[in-house]
Amino acid sequence: MSVDKLESLIKFTDGDTAVRILAEQKLRWSSPDRFGDPFELSAKSSFNFDTHSLLDSTIKLASSMIFAPEQPKGDSPLINAIRRWREEERFNSPEEAHGVLRELLTKMVDYRQAQLDTARAKWQEYVRKVRVCCFSAKPDNISAWEQFGDQHRGVGIRFAIGEEEPFSSAKAVVYQTERPQLTSLREQLGAILHNRKDAVTDRFKDHFFIKGNHRKQEQEWRGMAFSSQDVPVTHMDPAEWYDDLSFPAAQITGVFFGINTNDDIKIQVLKLIQERYPQAKPFQAVPGKIGYTIEIEKIKT
């Protein structure tokens, strides 16, 4: 399902937050660091290797190319040097090659590490500025009600998707086994040996649309925006990394009460709808007649 075919998104939340959203006509967009998910990348995320392991791995790979049966592929300066050494039979053993390679590659790895340090600083700045809001595609999603809708006691607010940002940026979360990482040792070896383009910063925007397979039943969608606030580099408290963004009243087309939403919340929400969002239709979630399912019933007003 693409965002072009998706006409609306559901924001599941607890009852009090739903009342606040409707009363203030604002929706909170937060830095992912505020989500508290230990499996998501954060401003504190770094690399799973250091300079020493990067240098050692680069030396071992370059040495294996020198003594491999086949010619190395590529056209970088280092690959061309390895080809020349092979033709000249420059080294008699891997141990001999290691000494020369360490002297040659240390400067290259140090330069690469400096580039990585710069990329990590950009990542920290990015996390401070990026704002994400989480939604679901369907109002009858049991996992979404449990995880985001206060265990069926909350409210789902339906927002129509238009062409305007930030809702138009919404994309479905990809669920996979492999966790996102800023870069990998393999990628950096490719950058050093083959002079491949470093794509670390190009992928920043993709990291927050990835979650583990164990949560795929949530069928989450996320929208992304960037804060207009000036967030100082020294400001590293994620508690304040959020923006409450206004939305047009006409964008709300429906509200859904959870199976166990209390009457007081329902009364407050229905009153707000009547006063400010007359186009929004109220619905009640009820247990399905068979199996573990939810059915949505329209509330007569």
C-alpha positions in Angstrom: 0.0 0.0 0.0 1.5 3.3 -1.0 0.9 6.7 0.5 -0.8 7.7 -2.8 -3.5 5.1 -2.2 -3.8 5.7 1.5 -6.4 8.3 2.2 -6.0 8.6 6.0 -3.8 7.7 9.0 -4.9 6.7 12.5 -3.2 8.3 15.5 -3.7 6.0 18.4 -3.1 7.5 21.9 -4.4 7.4 25.4 -7.6 9.3 26.3 -6.1 12.3 28.0 -3.7 12.9 25.1 -6.5 12.6 22.6 -8.5 15.2 24.4 -5.5 17.5 24.4 -4.8 17.0 20.7 -8.4 17.8 19.8 -8.6 20.8 22.3 -5.3 22.4 21.2 -5.6 21.3 17.5 -1.9 20.3 17.7 -0.1 17.1 17.2 3.3 16.3 18.8 6.1 15.4 16.5 9.2 14.1 18.4 12.8 13.2 17.9 13.0 9.4 17.9 15.3 9.6 20.9 12.1 10.4 22.9 10.5 7.0 22.0 12.8 5.1 24.3 13.2 2.1 22.0 16.6 0.6 22.7 16.7 -1.0 19.2 16.3 2.3 17.3 19.3 4.4 16.4 19.8 7.4 18.7 22.0 10.5 19.1 24.3 8.3 21.2 24.6 5.6 18.5 28.1 5.1 17.2 29.8 2.4 15.1 30.4 -1.2 15.9 34.1 -1.0 15.1 37.0 1.3 16.1 40.0 2.6 14.3 42.2 -0.3 15.3 39.8 -3.0 14.1 39.2 -1.0 10.8 43.0 -0.8 10.2 43.5 -4.5 11.0 40.6 -5.6 8.8 41.9 -3.3 5.9 45.4 -4.8 6.2 44.1 -8.4 6.2 41.8 -7.8 3.2 44.5 -6.0 1.2 47.0 -8.8 2.0 44.5 -11.5 0.9 44.1 -9.7 -2.4 47.9 -9.7 -2.9 48.1 -13.5 -2.5 44.7 -14.5 -3.9 44.6 -16.7 -7.0 42.5 -14.2 -8.9 43.3 -10.6 -9.8 41.4 -8.1 -7.6 38.6 -6.2 -9.3 38.3 -2.5 -9.3 40.1 0.6 -10.4 41.0 2.5 -7.3 44.6 3.6 -6.5 45.0 1.0 -3.9 43.7 -1.8 -6.1 46.0 -0.7 -8.9 48.9 -0.8 -6.4 48.0 -4.3 -5.3 47.9 -5.4 -9.0 51.4 -4.0 -9.5 52.7 -5.7 -6.4 51.3 -9.0 -7.6 53.1 -8.6 -11.0 56.3 -7.6 -9.3 56.0 -10.4 -6.7 56.9 -7.7 -4.3 56.1 -9.8 -1.1 57.2 -13.3 -0.3 54.6 -13.8 2.5 51.6 -12.2 4.1 53.6 -11.3 7.2 56.0 -9.3 5.0 53.1 -7.6 3.3 51.5 -6.7 6.6 54.4 -4.5 7.7 54.4 -2.5 4.5 50.6 -2.3 4.3 50.3 -1.1 7.9 52.6 1.9 7.2 50.7 2.7 4.0 47.2 2.2 5.2 47.4 3.9 8.6 47.1 7.3 7.0 44.2 6.2 4.8 42.4 4.7 7.8 43.0 7.8 10.0 41.5 9.9 7.2 38.5 7.6 7.0 38.1 7.7 10.8 38.1 11.5 10.6 35.3 11.3 8.0 33.4 9.0 10.2 33.7 11.3 13.2 32.3 14.1 11.0 29.4 11.9 9.9 28.6 11.0 13.5 28.5 14.7 14.5 26.1 15.3 11.6 24.0 12.4 12.8 23.8 13.9 16.3 22.6 17.2 14.8 20.1 15.3 12.6 18.6 13.4 15.5 18.2 16.7 17.5 16.3 18.3 14.6 14.3 15.5 13.0 10.7 15.1 14.2 8.7 11.9 13.7 5.0 11.1 14.3 3.7 7.6 14.4 0.4 6.4 12.9 -1.4 3.3 11.8 -3.1 2.5 8.6 -6.3 0.8 10.0 -8.5 1.5 13.0 -9.1 -2.3 13.7 -5.4 -3.2 14.3 -5.3 -5.0 17.7 -1.5 -4.6 18.1 -1.8 -0.9 17.5 -4.6 -0.6 20.1 -2.5 -2.5 22.6 0.8 -0.8 22.0 -0.3 2.8 21.2 -3.9 3.0 22.3 -3.4 2.5 26.0 -4.4 -1.2 26.0 -7.8 -0.5 24.3 -8.6 2.3 26.7 -7.5 5.1 24.4 -8.7 6.8 21.3 -7.8 6.6 17.6 -7.9 9.9 15.7 -8.2 9.7 11.9 -6.3 12.3 9.9 -6.9 12.7 6.2 -3.8 12.7 4.1 -3.3 15.7 1.7 -0.5 17.0 -0.4 0.8 19.3 2.4 3.8 18.4 4.6 4.4 16.8 7.0 1.6 14.3 6.6 2.4 13.8 2.9 5.8 12.4 4.0 4.2 9.4 5.7 5.6 6.0 4.8 5.0 2.5 6.0 7.6 1.2 8.4 9.7 -1.7 7.1 10.0 -4.7 9.4 13.1 -6.8 9.1 15.6 -8.9 11.1 18.6 -6.8 10.6 18.8 -3.7 12.8 19.7 -0.4 11.2 23.3 0.9 11.7 25.0 4.1 10.7 27.6 2.1 8.7 29.3 -1.2 8.7 32.9 -2.4 8.7 32.3 -3.9 5.3 31.1 -0.6 3.9 34.1 1.2 5.2 36.5 -1.4 3.8 34.9 -0.8 0.4 35.4 3.0 0.8 39.1 2.5 1.6 40.0 -0.2 -0.8 37.7 0.5 -3.7 37.2 4.3 -3.2 33.5 3.7 -3.1 31.2 6.6 -2.3 30.5 7.0 1.4 26.7 6.9 1.8 26.5 7.2 5.6 24.8 10.6 5.6 22.6 9.8 2.7 20.8 7.1 4.7 20.0 9.2 7.7 16.4 9.7 6.7 15.8 5.9 6.2 16.8 4.7 9.6 13.6 5.7 11.4 11.4 3.7 9.0 12.9 0.4 10.1 11.7 -1.8 13.0 12.1 -5.5 14.1 10.1 -8.3 12.6 8.6 -9.0 16.1 6.6 -5.8 15.8 5.3 -6.2 12.2 1.7 -6.7 13.4 1.6 -3.0 14.3 1.7 -2.1 10.6 3.0 1.3 11.7 3.3 4.4 9.4 5.5 7.3 10.2 5.7 10.9 9.0 8.8 13.0 9.2 9.4 16.8 9.7 12.3 19.0 10.8 12.2 21.4 13.7 12.3 25.1 13.0 13.7 25.6 16.5 17.4 26.4 16.9 18.7 23.4 18.8 22.2 24.0 20.1 24.8 21.4 19.6 25.4 21.3 23.3 21.8 20.7 24.0 21.7 16.9 24.5 18.5 16.4 26.5 16.0 14.5 24.3 13.1 15.4 26.7 12.8 18.7 24.9 13.3 17.5 21.4 9.7 17.8 20.1 7.4 20.3 18.3 3.6 20.6 18.7 2.5 21.3 15.2 -0.9 22.7 14.3 -3.2 21.0 11.8 -6.3 22.2 10.0 -9.6 21.1 11.7 -10.9 19.7 8.4 -8.1 17.1 8.5 -9.7 15.1 11.2 -12.4 12.9 9.6 -13.1 10.4 12.4 -12.4 9.3 16.0 -12.4 5.7 17.3 -13.0 4.8 20.9 -11.2 1.7 22.2 -13.1 -1.3 23.5 -12.4 -0.1 27.1 -12.4 3.7 26.7 -14.1 5.2 29.7 -17.2 7.2 29.4 -15.7 10.5 30.7 -13.2 10.5 27.8 -15.9 9.7 25.3 -18.0 12.6 26.6 -15.1 15.0 26.3 -14.1 13.8 22.8 -17.7 13.8 21.5 -18.2 17.4 22.8 -15.0 18.6 21.1 -16.0 16.9 17.8 -19.4 18.6 17.9 -17.9 22.0 18.6 -14.8 22.0 16.4 -14.8 19.0 14.1 -18.3 18.6 12.8 -17.1 16.6 9.8 -15.5 13.9 12.0 -17.5 10.7 12.5 -17.4 8.9 15.8 -16.9 5.1 16.0 -16.7 2.4 18.6 -14.3 -0.6 18.6 -15.9 -3.8 19.8 -14.6 -7.4 20.0 -15.2 -9.3 16.8 -17.9 -12.0 16.7 -15.3 -14.7 16.1 -11.6 -15.0 16.7 -9.2 -12.3 18.0 -10.6 -9.5 15.9 -11.9 -6.0 16.3 -15.0 -4.6 14.6 -15.7 -0.9 14.1 -19.3 0.3 14.7 -20.5 3.8 13.9 -21.9 5.8 16.8 -25.2 7.4 16.2 -25.2 11.0 17.3 
